[in-house]
Amino acid sequence: MERIALFIDGANVYAAAKRLGWNFDHRKILEHFAGLGTLYNAFYYTAVPAPIDDKQKRFVDALTYMGYTVRTRPLRENTDEHGDTSRRASLDIELVTDLLTTTERYDVAVLLSGDGDFERPVEVLRARGKRVIVASIPEMTSAELRNAADEYVDLGHIRASVERPGYRLPSEGVRGEGGRTSERDVRAALYAGAEDDR
């Protein structure tokens, strides 16, 4: 029985859900990929506001309750020369650190991300004899990362196994009230989906 380790790039999963217009059930994702063998661990990487708000705290607590090891970093606000403010946090270093420092504990790494920055770590894992499965959606997956992996899973093709029914998200390009899709509404639906699984 192969030992499975799951590594979920929360920002990538959030963006994929927004593109697809339907929500992921985090418990079902865990069960689906754990079904490939014996689950060693499931890591979930997500940015949190500073200070963390109640909704995000409940989301992180729900993931932990389901069995995820949750890694967080605070969102940082940056203002450019035009006065536009953006909030971001990168957890790539945390994800790669876990990928490479836990290799003795798993045989198969399942990476839910399409970020091309993970191409080289995936190549390193394969050189160490690990099998790597990348799961995302094609339009958000770099060709280099897909090529570096042993197997690619289109999340749209496993919808029946990982969807959270009843939590529809506005897909990209679909406008809500006021002419735009609210990121807050999308995140709220994701958080509600996790909380209800507790």
Residue pairs with C-beta under 8 A, 6 or more apart in sequence:
1 37
1 38
2 36
2 37
2 38
2 107
2 108
2 131
3 37
3 38
3 39
3 40
3 105
3 106
3 107
3 108
4 33
4 34
4 36
4 37
4 38
4 39
4 40
4 106
4 107
4 108
4 110
5 39
5 40
5 41
5 42
5 43
5 102
5 105
5 106
5 108
5 109
5 110
6 29
6 30
6 33
6 34
6 39
6 41
6 42
6 43
6 110
6 112
7 43
7 45
7 95
7 98
7 99
7 109
7 110
7 111
7 112
7 113
8 29
8 42
8 43
8 44
8 45
8 68
8 112
8 113
9 45
9 91
9 95
9 111
9 112
9 113
9 115
10 44
10 45
10 46
10 47
10 91
11 45
11 46
11 47
11 91
12 112
12 113
12 114
12 115
12 136
12 140
13 24
13 112
14 186
14 187
14 190
15 140
16 24
16 114
16 136
16 137
16 140
16 155
17 23
17 24
17 169
17 186
17 190
18 169
18 170
18 171
18 172
18 181
18 186
19 137
19 139
19 140
19 171
19 172
20 137
20 155
20 156
20 159
20 169
20 171
21 168
21 169
21 170
21 171
21 174
22 159
22 163
22 164
22 167
22 168
22 169
23 163
23 164
23 167
23 168
23 169
23 189
23 190
23 193
24 155
24 162
24 163
24 164
24 190
24 193
25 162
25 163
25 164
25 193
25 197
26 44
26 62
26 63
26 66
26 68
26 193
26 194
26 197
27 66
27 197
28 161
28 162
28 163
28 164
29 112
29 162
30 39
30 42
30 66
30 67
30 68
32 158
32 161
32 162
33 39
33 42
33 110
33 133
33 135
34 42
36 108
36 110
36 133
37 107
37 108
40 102
40 105
40 106
41 69
41 102
41 105
41 106
42 67
42 68
42 69
43 68
43 69
43 70
43 71
43 95
43 98
44 63
44 68
44 69
44 70
44 71
45 70
45 71
45 72
45 91
45 94
45 95
46 59
46 60
46 70
46 71
46 72
46 91
47 72
47 73
47 74
47 75
47 88
47 89
47 91
48 56
48 60
48 72
48 73
48 74
48 75
49 56
49 74
49 75
49 87
50 74
50 75
52 60
55 188
55 191
56 191
58 191
58 194
58 195
59 190
59 191
59 194
59 195
60 70
60 72
61 198
62 194
62 195
62 197
62 198
63 70
63 194
64 70
65 198
66 194
66 197
66 198
71 91
71 94
71 95
71 98
72 91
73 89
73 90
73 91
73 94
74 89
75 87
75 88
75 89
76 87
76 88
76 89
77 85
77 86
77 87
78 85
78 86
78 87
78 88
79 85
80 86
92 115
92 117
92 118
95 113
95 118
96 118
96 121
99 109
99 111
99 121
99 125
100 121
100 124
100 125
103 125
103 128
103 130
106 130
107 130
107 131
108 130
108 131
108 132
108 133
109 122
109 125
109 130
109 131
109 132
109 133
110 133
110 135
111 118
111 122
111 132
111 133
111 134
111 135
111 149
112 135
112 136
112 155
113 134
113 136
113 145
114 134
114 136
114 137
114 140
114 141
114 142
114 145
114 146
115 142
115 145
116 142
116 144
116 145
118 145
119 142
119 144
119 145
119 148
122 132
122 134
122 145
122 148
122 149
123 148
125 132
126 132
126 148
126 150
131 150
131 151
132 148
132 149
132 150
132 151
133 149
133 150
133 151
133 152
133 153
134 141
134 145
134 146
134 148
134 149
134 151
134 152
134 153
135 152
135 153
135 154
135 155
136 154
136 155
137 154
137 155
137 156
138 154
141 152
146 152
155 162
164 193
167 189
167 190
167 192
167 193
168 189
169 186
169 189
169 190
170 176
170 181
170 185
170 186
172 181
174 181
175 181
176 182
176 185
